[in-house]
């Protein structure tokens, strides 16, 4: 039968050729399978890229977690207050990827560091703006760090904000927040969005207001046919999209498909002559295809399961095969240069080289199967990455290593985080030692594990590993009366250890040398975000001096109150005396002036010029005496203003002053100008009195050779309004600059300049009453500048 079949095949070679052609053409099945394998390989590349991108972003945000936890811990337990800048500066020095740190009370941004460039953010309430409110509430709801954005920052620029909620006494207090500029975030996360990248990468988020998806990276309207992978980054509910721009699977298998068709034709032609070869070839192809399929499937599954770089080292010829992840992780191209074991060893950090070389030699010379090492490896950009290298050795029957297969993992982010955490621990330790409050902490078993310098000084000894039931006797703990031993259930640390929050509990600590201290103790349990209790901590403030001084302070307070009452009575009597004296003194002056006038009129024909001059001198003296009395009365009334503080337009006050002085301004041809003045919260009467006296003096003491020029300006400082009145008058000698504000201090005779010398004293008394300051700068014969400051006050 077999002979008959063979005869038929040889008899009809065209039939054999066609059958062989059809049979070989059926091998296109493997072309399809090869196409499927390449598609799966492309899918794996996309998945690996997505996983790598997720790791890079998580690594970039990891610094923010530790930073906000430190800030949240300090605020929750001690309150940061004026120490914010120094603490934030220390945190930024160890977290260079963060652009700014903020402390938010309620929803209002209270502090930000650095302040320069971020001033606009101070006072901004994130819970009142719909654009920031939703994500802030998400952080409160999650009770952990949550990243908002990217969005337009209040101080300008695009950034993301990580907010860690702060709860005090289990009630929401505010946020510890970090700001990362979006450009910095893209750079740190190493996101490649260039046209040269084989992947299209996009970050997006659902807008809570519109419900629409917003994209944060530049969109590309081109159509991509590669595999696409989506991941959700829970730190900020961001969606990560990675898509291969161009699939090359069909392009790669197309030559093989054509080749198989040509091969089928050639083999069909050859089958005319050799009818036995097709069967043999078919069996071999089937067997090899099966092995290739199994091998490819195993390798595909292995590479899909990890984002590490897998390697295969042939120890006999030194050649090394590496997956594509090697180039992605370290930047070295996969070629003949990098495909050797010597290349790998040569890139190890010099400080790690000898250790790794010795470990590898010892491993190869042993009978061990598994090898693992951690070291630094030089990347293509000449920076070093921390890596974890693992491998398994394949040995012959004599134990000689023939081959090693393994994987290398880039653990740089983890190592950097570990180093940063170590730096943070040292920072916290140093900070704890520098605190004036005594800090003591215990673990979940009640074991004392931490005490700072202040605690050791407070107890007069090191904190021992003492069980809770012996704390009171060992450390001399008493109730606030200093006599009753503090029972275990009342010890602040024990109460915090049991889960209770303690606030300013007063206790007495008696040391072994007989001295004692009265302290305020506050404590809280230490609970993880998952709700697991890991210990407790207390802070103690020594109030011994405060308690001993309370009685003295109380007596001093009573004495001051009595003196204030007496001073108030004395001031009232003085004011009444000044009013009565000024009224009674004016009456005889009016009589003197009246009789002198009648004398001059009635006996004008009899009196000679000398007598008339004497009458003039007497009348002029009476007038000046009257003006002095009126000025004294005005000086005594300073501070007794009926009008209340209100929002005042300083421009209008200056206009009123110029209207009141319009006659003398016109007469002296004075030029008075001022810049646009502010609105201030003050009393109108004293403010107008200040400007009235200072402008009046500037006109009065003008230079005889030039018309008065008066310029009024102001400066807005953080704490006060500073006004200046500059003139071009006669100026003041340096030795008189302080004396001119003393009552009745005149630098010129009445013949040259009229006045009692009380105007500047009134200004100083008004300004002193409001805790302001007045001073003058002057150059003789050139002019003077009078300055006065008024502290700002709120409506």
C-alpha positions in Angstrom: 0.0 0.0 0.0 2.8 2.3 0.9 4.6 1.5 -2.3 1.4 2.2 -4.2 1.1 5.6 -2.6 4.7 6.5 -3.3 4.2 5.5 -7.0 1.2 7.7 -7.2 3.1 10.7 -5.8 6.0 10.1 -8.1 3.6 9.5 -11.0 1.8 12.8 -10.5 4.4 15.3 -9.3 2.2 18.2 -10.0 -0.3 16.9 -7.5 2.5 16.4 -5.1 3.7 19.9 -5.7 0.3 21.4 -5.2 -0.3 19.4 -2.1 3.1 20.5 -0.7 2.4 24.1 -1.7 -0.9 24.0 0.1 0.7 22.3 3.1 3.5 24.9 3.4 1.1 27.7 2.8 -0.7 26.4 5.9 2.4 27.5 7.9 1.0 31.0 7.7 -0.7 29.8 10.9 2.6 30.5 12.6 2.7 34.0 11.0 -0.6 34.7 12.7 0.8 33.3 16.0 3.9 35.4 15.6 1.8 38.5 14.9 -0.2 37.7 18.1 3.1 37.3 20.1 4.3 40.7 18.8 1.0 42.4 19.7 1.3 40.9 23.2 4.9 42.2 23.4 3.7 45.7 22.5 0.9 45.4 25.1 3.6 44.4 27.7 5.7 47.4 26.7 2.7 49.7 27.3 1.9 48.0 30.6 5.5 48.3 31.8 5.6 51.9 30.7 2.4 52.7 32.6 3.6 50.9 35.7 6.9 52.7 35.5 5.1 56.0 35.1 2.9 55.2 38.1 6.0 54.4 40.2 7.8 57.6 39.0 4.7 59.8 39.9 4.2 58.1 43.3 7.9 58.5 44.0 7.8 62.2 43.1 4.8 62.6 45.5 6.4 60.5 48.3 8.4 63.4 49.6 5.1 65.4 50.2 3.7 62.6 52.4 6.5 62.7 55.0 6.7 66.5 54.8 3.0 67.1 55.6 3.0 64.4 58.3 5.8 66.2 60.1 4.1 69.5 59.8 0.7 68.0 60.9 2.3 66.3 63.8 4.0 69.5 65.1 0.9 71.7 64.7 -1.4 69.1 66.3 0.7 68.5 69.3 2.5 71.8 69.9 1.3 74.5 67.6 3.8 76.0 65.1 3.0 79.7 65.4 6.1 81.9 64.9 8.3 78.9 64.4 6.7 78.1 61.0 9.4 79.7 58.8 12.3 77.9 60.5 10.5 74.5 60.5 9.4 74.9 56.9 12.9 75.9 55.8 14.3 72.8 57.4 11.7 70.6 55.7 12.4 72.2 52.3 16.1 71.6 52.7 15.5 67.9 52.9 12.7 67.9 50.2 14.1 69.7 47.2 11.2 68.6 44.9 8.7 70.7 46.9 8.3 74.4 45.9 6.4 75.7 48.9 4.9 74.7 52.3 1.7 76.1 53.7 -0.2 75.9 57.0 -4.0 76.4 56.6 -6.2 77.1 59.6 -9.8 76.1 58.8 -9.8 77.1 55.1 -7.7 80.2 55.4 -4.0 80.1 54.4 -2.2 81.5 57.4 1.5 80.8 56.6 3.5 80.0 53.5 7.2 79.4 53.0 8.9 80.8 51.2 6.8 84.0 51.5 8.5 85.8 48.5 6.4 85.2 45.4 3.6 83.6 47.4 2.3 86.7 49.2 -1.1 86.6 47.3 -1.9 83.3 48.9 -1.9 84.6 52.5 -5.5 85.0 53.7 -7.0 83.1 50.8 -9.8 80.7 51.9 -9.8 77.5 49.9 -13.1 76.4 51.4 -15.0 79.4 50.0 -13.9 78.9 46.4 -15.8 76.1 44.5 -12.7 75.4 42.4 -10.7 74.4 45.5 -13.4 73.5 48.0 -14.4 70.0 46.6 -10.8 68.6 46.7 -10.1 70.1 50.1 -13.3 68.4 51.4 -12.0 65.2 49.8 -8.8 65.4 51.9 -10.9 65.9 55.1 -13.1 63.0 54.2 -10.2 60.7 53.5 -8.3 62.0 56.6 -5.1 61.7 54.7 -2.9 63.4 52.2 -4.8 64.2 49.0 -3.5 66.1 46.0 -5.6 68.7 44.3 -5.1 70.1 40.8 -3.3 70.9 38.6 -4.9 74.3 38.7 -4.1 78.0 38.6 -2.5 78.9 41.9 -3.6 82.1 43.8 0.0 83.4 43.7 0.2 82.6 39.9 1.4 79.6 37.9 0.0 76.1 37.5 0.7 73.6 40.3 -0.6 70.7 42.4 -1.4 71.1 46.1 -1.1 68.2 48.6 -3.2 68.8 51.6 -3.0 66.7 54.8 -5.9 67.4 57.2 -5.1 68.3 60.8 -7.5 67.2 63.5 -7.2 68.5 67.0 -9.3 66.7 69.7 -10.8 64.7 66.8 -12.1 67.9 65.2 -11.0 69.3 61.9 -8.5 72.2 62.5 -6.9 72.9 59.1 -4.3 71.5 56.6 -0.6 71.0 56.3 0.0 71.6 52.6 2.8 71.4 50.0 2.9 73.0 46.6 4.6 71.5 43.6 4.8 73.6 40.5 3.3 71.5 37.6 6.5 72.0 35.5 8.6 70.7 38.5 6.2 67.8 38.9 6.5 66.8 35.2 10.3 67.0 35.5 10.6 65.1 38.8 8.2 62.4 37.6 10.3 62.0 34.4 7.3 62.1 32.1 8.4 62.1 28.5 5.8 63.9 26.3 8.2 64.7 23.4 7.3 63.7 19.8 10.3 61.3 19.8 8.7 59.2 22.6 7.1 56.0 21.2 4.3 56.5 23.7 1.5 59.0 24.0 1.1 59.9 27.7 -1.8 61.9 29.2 -2.9 62.8 32.7 -6.5 63.7 33.3 -9.1 64.2 36.0 -12.9 64.5 36.2 -13.8 68.1 37.0 -16.1 67.9 40.1 -18.1 71.0 39.0 -18.8 70.1 35.4 -18.4 66.3 35.5 -16.2 66.6 32.3 -12.7 65.1 31.9 -9.9 67.7 32.0 -6.5 66.9 30.4 -3.3 68.3 31.9 -0.8 67.4 29.3 -0.8 68.7 25.6 -3.4 66.7 23.6 -2.4 65.1 20.4 -5.1 64.9 17.8 -3.3 62.3 15.8 -4.8 58.8 15.6 -2.8 56.1 17.2 -3.3 52.4 16.6 -1.1 51.0 19.4 -2.3 49.4 22.6 -3.6 51.8 25.3 -3.5 51.3 29.1 -5.3 53.3 31.8 -4.4 53.5 35.4 -5.9 55.4 38.4 -3.6 57.3 40.7 -5.5 57.4 44.0 -3.3 60.2 45.6 -5.3 62.7 43.5 -7.9 60.6 41.6 -5.8 61.2 38.4 -6.2 59.0 35.4 -2.9 58.0 33.7 -3.2 57.0 30.0 -0.3 55.4 28.1 -0.7 54.4 24.5 1.7 53.1 21.9 1.7 55.6 19.1 2.5 53.1 16.3 2.0 49.3 16.2 4.8 47.6 14.2 3.6 44.0 14.7 2.1 43.6 11.2 5.0 45.4 9.6 7.5 43.0 11.3 5.6 39.8 10.3 4.8 40.9 6.8 8.2 39.9 5.4 8.0 36.5 7.0 4.5 36.1 5.6 5.7 36.9 2.1 8.8 34.7 2.7 6.6 31.8 3.7 4.5 32.1 0.5 7.7 32.2 -1.6 9.1 29.3 0.4 5.8 27.4 -0.2 6.2 27.9 -3.9 9.9 26.8 -3.9 9.2 23.8 -1.8 6.2 22.9 -3.9 8.4 23.1 -6.9 11.1 21.0 -5.2 8.5 18.5 -4.2 8.2 17.5 -7.8 11.5 15.7 -7.2 11.5 14.9 -3.5 8.2 13.7 -2.3 9.4 12.5 1.1 10.9 15.8 2.3 7.6 17.6 2.9 6.4 15.1 5.5 9.7 15.3 7.4 9.9 19.0 7.2 6.3 19.3 8.4 7.0 17.2 11.5 10.1 19.3 12.4 8.4 22.6 11.9 5.5 21.5 14.0 7.8 20.4 16.9 9.9 23.5 16.7 6.9 25.8 16.5 5.4 24.1 19.6 8.6 24.7 21.5 8.9 28.3 20.3 5.3 29.0 21.3 5.8 27.6 24.8 9.0 29.5 25.2 7.5 32.8 24.0 4.4 32.4 26.2 6.6 31.8 29.2 8.8 34.8 28.5 5.7 37.0 27.7 4.1 36.0 31.0 7.3 36.7 32.9 7.9 40.1 31.4 4.3 41.1 31.9 4.5 40.2 35.6 7.3 42.7 36.3 8.6 46.1 35.3 12.1 45.0 36.2 14.9 44.4 33.6 15.3 40.6 33.1 18.7 39.3 32.1 20.1 36.0 30.9 23.9 35.5 31.3 25.7 32.8 29.4 28.7 32.1 31.7 30.5 30.0 29.0 30.9 32.8 26.4 30.1 35.9 28.6 27.1 37.0 26.5 24.2 38.6 28.3 20.6 39.0 27.0 18.5 41.8 28.4 14.9 42.9 28.0 13.9 46.3 26.8 13.3 47.5 30.3 17.1 47.7 30.8 17.3 50.6 28.4 14.2 52.3 29.8 15.5 52.1 33.4 19.2 53.0 32.8 19.4 54.6 29.4 22.1 52.2 28.1 21.3 50.9 24.6 21.1 47.2 24.2 23.9 46.3 21.9 27.1 44.2 21.7 28.9 46.6 24.0 26.3 46.3 26.8 25.6 42.6 26.1 28.4 41.3 28.3 29.0 40.5 31.9 32.0 42.8 32.0 30.0 45.8 31.0 27.6 45.3 34.0 30.5 45.0 36.5 32.3 48.0 35.0 29.3 50.3 35.7 29.1 49.5 39.4 29.9 52.4 41.8 33.6 52.3 42.8 32.6 52.2 46.5 30.5 49.1 45.8 32.7 47.4 43.2 35.0 45.3 45.4 32.1 44.0 47.5 30.0 43.0 44.6 32.9 41.4 42.7 33.8 39.3 45.7 30.2 38.4 46.4 29.8 37.2 42.7 33.0 35.2 42.7 32.1 33.5 46.0 28.7 32.7 44.7 30.0 31.2 41.4 32.5 29.1 43.4 29.9 27.8 45.8 27.0 25.4 45.3 24.4 28.0 46.1 21.5 28.5 43.7 20.3 32.0 44.5 22.2 35.3 44.5 21.1 38.7 45.6 22.9 42.1 46.0 22.1 45.8 46.4 24.5 48.4 45.0 24.7 51.6 42.9 24.7 51.3 39.1 25.9 54.1 36.7 23.1 55.1 34.2 23.8 56.5 30.7 23.5 60.1 32.0 26.3 59.3 34.4 24.1 59.5 37.5 23.8 56.5 39.8 20.7 54.5 40.5 20.2 52.2 43.5 19.4 48.7 42.2 18.4 45.3 43.7 19.9 42.5 41.6 18.6 38.9 42.0 19.6 35.8 40.0 19.5 32.0 39.9 22.4 29.8 38.7 22.0 26.9 36.4 24.8 24.3 37.1 25.9 21.1 35.5 26.1 17.7 37.3 29.4 18.7 38.8 28.1 22.0 40.2 29.8 24.2 37.6 27.8 27.3 36.8 26.7 27.4 33.1 24.1 30.1 33.1 22.5 32.8 35.3 19.0 34.2 34.9 17.7 37.1 37.0 16.1 40.5 37.2 17.3 43.9 38.3 15.0 46.4 40.0 15.6 50.2 40.2 15.0 51.0 43.9 16.3 54.6 43.8 13.1 56.1 44.9 12.8 53.8 47.9 16.5 54.4 48.9 16.1 58.1 48.6 12.9 58.0 50.6 14.8 55.9 53.3 17.6 58.5 53.4 15.1 61.3 53.6 13.2 59.6 56.4 16.5 59.1 58.2 17.3 62.8 57.8 13.8 63.7 59.0 14.3 61.4 62.1 17.5 63.2 62.9 15.8 66.6 62.3 13.0 65.7 64.6 15.3 64.3 67.2 17.4 67.6 67.1 14.2 69.6 67.2 12.8 67.6 70.1 16.1 68.2 72.1 15.9 71.9 71.5 12.3 72.3 72.7 11.8 74.0 76.0 8.8 71.7 76.8 9.5 68.3 78.3 8.5 65.5 75.9 8.0 61.9 76.9 6.5 59.1 74.8 5.7 55.4 75.3 5.0 52.6 72.9 1.8 50.5 72.6 3.0 48.2 75.4 3.5 51.2 77.8 7.3 51.1 77.5 9.0 54.5 77.8 10.8 55.0 74.5 11.5 58.7 74.2 12.5 61.7 76.3 14.1 64.9 75.4 16.7 67.1 77.2 14.0 69.2 79.0 12.3 66.0 80.3 15.6 64.7 81.7 16.3 68.0 83.4 12.7 68.2 84.7 13.0 64.7 86.4 16.7 65.1 87.3 17.5 61.7 85.7 17.2 59.7 82.6 13.8 58.2 81.8 14.0 54.5 82.7 12.3 51.5 81.2 9.7 51.5 84.0 6.2 49.9 83.7 3.2 52.2 84.1 2.2 51.0 87.6 5.6 52.2 88.9 5.7 55.6 87.2 4.3 57.6 90.1 6.8 56.2 92.7 9.8 56.2 90.4 9.4 59.7 89.0 7.9 61.4 92.1 4.5 62.3 90.6 2.0 64.2 92.9 -1.3 65.9 92.5 -1.4 69.7 92.3 -1.5 70.0 96.1 2.1 68.6 96.1 1.1 66.1 98.9 -1.1 63.4 97.4 0.6 60.7 95.3 -0.7 60.8 91.7 -2.7 57.5 91.2 -2.0 55.5 88.0 -5.4 56.4 86.4 -4.6 60.2 86.8 -1.0 60.1 85.4 -1.2 62.1 82.1 0.9 59.7 80.0 -1.2 56.7 81.3 -4.4 58.6 80.4 -3.1 59.3 76.9 -2.0 55.7 76.6 -5.5 54.6 77.4 -6.8 56.8 74.5 -7.8 60.0 76.3 -6.7 63.5 75.3 -5.2 65.5 78.2 -5.0 69.3 78.2 -3.0 71.3 80.8 -3.4 68.9 83.7 -1.5 70.4 86.6 0.8 68.0 88.5 3.9 68.3 90.8 7.2 66.4 90.2 9.4 65.9 93.2 13.0 65.1 92.4 15.2 62.9 94.6 17.4 65.9 95.6 14.3 67.4 97.3 13.5 70.0 94.7 10.2 70.1 92.9 8.5 71.5 89.8 4.9 72.4 89.1 4.0 71.5 85.5 1.2 71.7 83.0 0.9 68.3 81.2 -0.9 67.7 77.9 -1.0 64.5 76.0 -2.6 62.5 73.3 -2.6 58.9 72.0 -0.5 58.2 68.9 -2.8 56.6 66.3 -2.0 55.7 62.7 -4.2 56.7 59.7 -5.6 53.2 59.7 -6.8 53.7 63.3 -4.1 51.5 65.0 -2.8 52.8 68.3 1.0 52.6 68.5 1.6 54.6 71.8 1.2 57.9 73.5 3.0 61.2 74.0 2.9 64.0 76.6 4.4 67.5 76.7 5.1 69.2 80.1 5.6 72.9 80.6 7.3 74.0 83.9 5.1 76.6 85.5 6.8 76.7 88.9 8.0 80.3 88.5 4.6 81.3 87.2 2.8 79.8 90.2 5.2 81.4 92.7 4.8 84.8 91.0 1.0 84.7 90.7 0.5 86.2 94.2 3.0 89.0 93.6 1.4 89.7 90.2 -2.1 89.8 91.8 -0.8 92.3 94.5 0.9 94.3 91.8 -2.2 94.3 89.7 -4.3 95.6 92.6 -1.7 98.3 93.3 -1.7 99.4 89.6 -5.4 99.5 89.5 -5.4 101.8 92.6 -2.8 104.1 91.1 -4.7 104.2 87.8 -7.8 105.3 89.7 -5.9 108.0 91.5 -4.3 109.2 88.2 -7.8 109.3 86.6 -9.1 111.5 89.4 -5.9 113.7 89.2 -6.3 114.1 85.5 -9.9 115.1 85.8 -9.1 117.7 88.5 -6.2 119.1 86.3 -8.5 119.4 83.3 -11.1 121.2 85.5 -8.5 123.5 86.9 -7.1 124.3 83.4 -10.6 125.2 82.2 -11.5 127.4 85.3 -8.0 129.0 85.3 -8.2 129.9 81.6 -11.7 131.3 82.1 -10.8 133.4 85.2 -7.5 134.6 83.7 -9.2 135.9 80.6 -11.5 138.1 82.6 -8.8 140.5 84.0 -7.1 140.5 80.6 -10.4 141.6 79.0 -10.7 144.4 81.6 -7.0 145.5 81.0 -7.5 145.6 77.3 -10.8 147.4 77.5 -9.5 150.2 79.8 -6.4 150.6 77.7 -8.5 151.0 74.6 -10.7 153.6 76.3 -7.6 155.4 77.7 -6.2 155.6 74.2 -9.4 156.9 72.7 -10.4 159.4 75.4 -7.0 161.0 75.9 -5.6 160.6 72.4 -5.1 164.4 72.2 -3.3 164.6 75.5 -1.0 161.6 75.3 2.4 161.9 73.5 3.9 159.3 71.2 5.8 157.6 74.1 2.6 157.1 76.1 0.8 155.7 73.0 3.7 153.3 72.5 3.4 152.1 76.1 -0.4 151.6 75.7 0.4 149.6 72.5 2.9 147.4 74.3 0.5 146.8 77.2 -2.4 145.9 74.8 -0.1 143.6 72.7 1.1 141.8 75.9 -2.5 141.3 77.0 -3.4 139.8 73.6 -0.5 137.4 73.7 -1.3 136.4 77.2 -4.9 135.6 76.1 -3.5 133.5 73.2 -1.2 131.6 75.6 -4.2 130.9 77.9 -6.3 129.6 75.0 -3.4 127.5 73.8 -3.0 126.0 77.3 -6.7 125.2 77.4 -6.4 123.5 74.0 -3.3 121.6 75.2 -5.2 120.4 78.3 -8.1 119.2 76.2 -6.0 116.9 74.0 -7.3 113.4 74.2 -10.9 114.4 75.2 -12.5 114.1 71.8 -16.1 113.4 71.4 -16.0 111.9 67.9 -15.4 108.2 67.6 -13.0 106.4 65.3 -14.2 106.1 61.8 -13.0 105.6 58.2 -11.5 109.0 57.2 -10.6 110.3 53.8 -7.2 112.0 54.5 -7.6 114.0 51.3 -10.7 115.6 52.7 -9.0 116.5 55.9 -6.2 118.3 54.0 -8.8 120.1 51.9 -10.5 121.3 55.2 -7.2 122.6 56.5 -6.4 124.5 53.3 -9.9 126.1 53.4 -9.4 127.2 57.0 -6.0 128.7 56.1 -7.0 130.1 52.7 -6.3 133.7 53.8 -2.8 133.2 54.9 -2.1 130.8 52.0 -3.2 133.4 49.5 -1.3 136.1 51.4 2.0 134.2 51.5 1.4 132.7 48.0 2.0 129.3 49.4 1.9 126.2 47.1 0.5 123.2 49.0 0.3 119.8 47.2 -0.1 116.2 48.2 -0.2 112.8 46.6 -3.3 110.6 46.6 -4.0 110.0 50.3 -5.3 106.8 51.9 -8.4 106.1 53.9 -7.5 105.4 57.6 -9.4 104.4 60.7 -9.0 107.3 63.1 -10.7 110.3 64.8 -11.2 113.2 62.5 -10.7 116.1 65.1 -7.2 115.2 66.3 -6.0 114.3 62.8 -7.1 117.7 61.5 -5.5 119.4 64.5 -2.1 117.7 63.6 -2.2 118.8 60.0 -3.4 122.3 60.9 -0.4 122.9 63.2 2.2 121.3 60.9 1.0 123.1 57.8 0.5 126.4 59.7 4.2 126.2 61.0 5.4 125.5 57.4 3.7 128.7 56.2 4.7 130.7 59.2 8.4 129.8 59.2 8.9 130.4 55.4 12.1 131.7 54.0 11.9 135.5 53.3 13.5 135.1 49.8 11.0 132.5 48.4 7.4 131.6 48.5 6.4 128.6 50.7 6.3 125.2 49.0 4.7 122.4 51.0 4.6 118.8 49.9 2.6 116.2 51.8 3.2 112.4 51.3 2.6 109.1 53.1 4.0 105.6 53.4 2.0 102.5 54.0 4.0 100.2 56.3 2.8 96.8 57.7 2.0 98.3 61.1 1.3 102.0 60.6 0.7 105.0 58.4 3.7 107.4 58.1 2.9 110.9 56.9 5.5 113.6 56.0 5.1 117.4 55.6 8.1 118.9 53.7 8.7 122.7 53.3 11.4 125.0 51.9 11.5 127.3 54.9 14.2 128.5 57.2 15.0 125.1 58.7 16.0 124.2 62.2 19.5 123.9 63.8 20.4 120.3 64.7 20.7 121.1 68.4 17.0 122.2 68.6 15.4 119.2 66.8 14.3 117.6 70.1 13.5 120.8 72.0 10.9 122.1 69.6 8.3 119.5 70.8 8.5 120.8 74.4 5.7 123.2 75.4 6.6 127.0 75.2 9.9 126.2 73.4 10.3 129.0 70.8 13.4 129.4 68.7 12.6 133.0 67.6 11.4 136.2 69.3 7.9 137.4 68.9 9.1 140.3 66.8 10.1 137.8 64.1 7.4 135.1 64.4 4.1 135.2 66.3 2.9 132.3 68.4 3.2 130.8 71.9 5.4 127.8 70.9 2.7 125.2 71.9 1.5 123.9 68.5 4.2 121.2 68.1 3.7 120.2 71.8 -0.1 119.6 71.0 0.9 117.5 68.0 3.2 115.4 70.1 0.7 114.9 72.8 -2.0 113.8 70.3 0.4 111.4 68.6 1.7 110.0 71.9 -1.9 109.3 73.0 -2.3 107.0 70.0 1.1 105.3 70.5 2.5 107.0 67.4 5.8 108.9 66.9 6.7 112.4 65.6 10.1 113.6 64.5 11.8 116.1 62.2 14.7 116.2 59.7 16.0 119.7 58.8 18.7 121.6 57.0 19.1 125.3 58.1 18.1 127.8 55.3 16.9 124.9 53.1 13.8 123.5 54.8 12.4 120.8 57.1 10.5 117.5 56.9 8.1 116.7 59.7 7.2 113.0 60.0 4.5 111.4 62.2 3.3 107.8 62.4 -0.2 106.5 63.4 -0.6 102.8 64.2 -3.1 101.0 62.0 -6.3 99.8 63.7 -9.1 97.6 62.3 -12.7 98.6 61.8 
